[in-house]
Amino acid sequence: MEEERIHRLETRLLHTEDLLDTLNMTVYRQQEQLLRLQRQLAELAGRVSSMATETPAPGSSDEVPPHY
């Protein structure tokens, strides 16, 4: 009876350790993905910022088109 109880506890412990390893790997992958997305967002923000400060192309200003 005592051996069976110990065996059940050991089995539960192994399953718990496996679950913990799986969860840790999931968190690690999500952190890597989050860092990658943050870098991409910073790059895109830089591009948008530089586009906003560029001089507009000729003809793209608020000039009235010739047909008006």
C-alpha positions as CSV (number, residue, x, y, z in Angstrom):
1,M,0.0,0.0,0.0
2,E,2.8,2.5,0.9
3,E,4.7,1.5,-2.2
4,E,1.7,2.2,-4.4
5,R,1.3,5.6,-2.8
6,I,4.9,6.4,-3.4
7,H,4.7,5.2,-7.0
8,R,1.6,7.5,-7.6
9,L,3.4,10.4,-6.1
10,E,6.5,9.8,-8.2
11,T,4.4,9.5,-11.3
12,R,2.6,12.8,-10.5
13,L,5.9,14.5,-9.8
14,L,7.3,13.3,-13.2
15,H,4.2,14.6,-15.0
16,T,4.4,17.9,-13.1
17,E,8.1,18.3,-14.0
18,D,7.3,17.6,-17.7
19,L,4.5,20.2,-17.6
20,L,6.8,22.7,-16.0
21,D,9.5,22.1,-18.7
22,T,6.9,22.5,-21.4
23,L,5.6,25.8,-19.9
24,N,9.1,27.1,-19.5
25,M,9.8,26.5,-23.2
26,T,6.6,28.1,-24.2
27,V,7.4,31.2,-22.1
28,Y,10.9,31.3,-23.6
29,R,9.6,31.1,-27.2
30,Q,7.0,33.8,-26.5
31,Q,9.7,36.1,-25.0
32,E,11.9,35.6,-28.1
33,Q,8.9,36.4,-30.4
34,L,8.1,39.4,-28.3
35,L,11.6,40.7,-28.6
36,R,11.6,40.1,-32.3
37,L,8.3,42.0,-32.7
38,Q,9.5,44.9,-30.6
39,R,12.6,45.2,-32.9
40,Q,10.4,45.2,-35.9
41,L,8.0,47.8,-34.4
42,A,11.0,50.1,-33.6
43,E,12.3,49.7,-37.1
44,L,8.9,50.5,-38.6
45,A,8.4,53.5,-36.3
46,G,11.8,54.8,-37.5
47,R,10.8,54.4,-41.1
48,V,7.5,56.2,-40.5
49,S,9.3,59.0,-38.7
50,S,11.8,59.4,-41.5
51,M,9.1,59.4,-44.1
52,A,7.2,62.2,-42.2
53,T,10.3,64.4,-42.1
54,E,11.2,64.0,-45.8
55,T,10.3,66.8,-48.1
56,P,7.2,66.0,-50.2
57,A,7.6,65.1,-53.8
58,P,6.9,67.7,-56.4
59,G,3.2,68.0,-57.2
60,S,2.2,66.2,-54.0
61,S,1.6,69.4,-52.0
62,D,-1.7,71.1,-51.4
63,E,-1.6,72.8,-54.8
64,V,-4.9,73.0,-56.7
65,P,-4.9,70.7,-59.7
66,P,-4.7,72.5,-63.1
67,H,-8.3,71.6,-64.1
68,Y,-9.8,73.7,-61.2
